[in-house]
Amino acid sequence: MPIERLFANNAAWRARKTDADPAFFQRLVNQQSPEFLWIGCSDSRVPANDIVGLDPGELFVHRNVANMVVPSDLNLLAVLQYAVEILKVRHVAVTGHYGCGGVRAAMSGRAFGLIDNWLRPIKTIMAQNADALSDLDEATRLDTLCELNVIEQSRNVAATTIVQDAWARGQFLQVHGWIYSLDNGRLHDLNCTLAGPEDLDMVMRLRRETPGA
């Protein structure tokens, strides 16, 4: 695909937007007020805004390989803090997809290089759920591991100081786990929403000492 085609597509997109709504871009310049942060996979087949039918400015997005939430990832933490503390999003959606190549790579046991370090937490999830995964055929095992990964990464979001501080302030914030089907375009709710510290395992809750105690 020639690079020039991308700029032609951009011109056509701008024309469609302004024809339908002449003030569209001016509103974007003046305001960004999304209610949702989407933490998704970098896979090019999973376009966040398109999947949920939201315009630019309505969805704050962070993407990486296999929609991972790693506690030492300053890139993700910076996005999360900005979304929660500045934009005041009300929902964080960790959104994976069935057939994820990153999850497949972790499941395969093959060596791929540097990315193996990034995907190692998925191997831990595999080990923790070895009995449940062992009796499944390969395709079902992959899809189940994709779901388990989303659930675990949702818990990792909720366990961050950023989210727990927001809850301590009384800020409304929910963390969801969703997964997308490439074969039919359907978005599934995995029903693992975390809405407060009571939804975290006890060991992950941060205890705040009363000053002077």
MOZIPE-V823062 format. One line per field, one symbol per residue. phi: phi as a letter, one per 20 degrees, with the letter a starting at -180 (. if undefined). psi: psi as a letter, one per 30 degrees, with the letter a starting at -180 (. if undefined). Layout:
phi = ???
psi = ???
//
This chain:
phi = .fggffffffffffffffffbgegfffffebccfecdddcefgfeceggffdmdfgndbecccbfmlecdgeefffffffffffedflgdbddecebfmgffffffffnfedogffffeggffffgffdgffefeefgfffffffffffgffffffffeffffffffffnffbcdddcbdeffcmeddeelcfdcagfeeggfefeedffgnf
psi = kkefeeeeeeeeeeeeefeejfgeeeeeefkjhkfkkjjakfkfgijeeeeghklkffjkkkklkghkjkfgjfeeeeeeeeeefefhlfkkjjjakkgkeeeeeeffflkfbefeeefefeeeeeefgeeefegkleeeeeeeeeeeeeeeeeeeeffleeeeeeeefgkkkkkljlkkjeffgkkkkghhkkglffflkeffkjkjkkkf.
//
